[in-house]
Amino acid sequence: MNKDPLRLNVLAAGALAVAVLSSALAVVWSTHESRLLFVELQGLEQERDELNVDWGRLQLEQSAWATKARIERLAREELEMKRPRDPEMVLVKP
């Protein structure tokens, strides 16, 4: 069987062209996916930053609501609690 070298070269060149084209398309697809993921990452980082700001505000609000002076005032005004006098106090020792 006599194989034509020109025919083999054309087939090899065709296979090489398909491989190069496939590789180029893979690079384009990979770059596109990378950009989409980067945009998603930036959005998630922005959301994280906003949540951190909200968390800081909530911590400040909680510390304001839990001050000793406020709790004592609420106990006196809303619950009508009062500090016991000395004769009403009983000390328990361990």
GIZI-V480846 format. One record per run of one state. SS is the DSSP state (alpha for helix, beta for strand, coil for the rest). FROM is the first residue (numbers start at 1). LEN is the number of residues. If there is no record, write none. Layout:
ss & from & len
SS & FROM & LEN
SS & FROM & LEN
This chain:
ss & from & len
coil & 1 & 4
alpha & 5 & 61
coil & 66 & 2
alpha & 68 & 10
coil & 78 & 8
alpha & 86 & 3
coil & 89 & 6
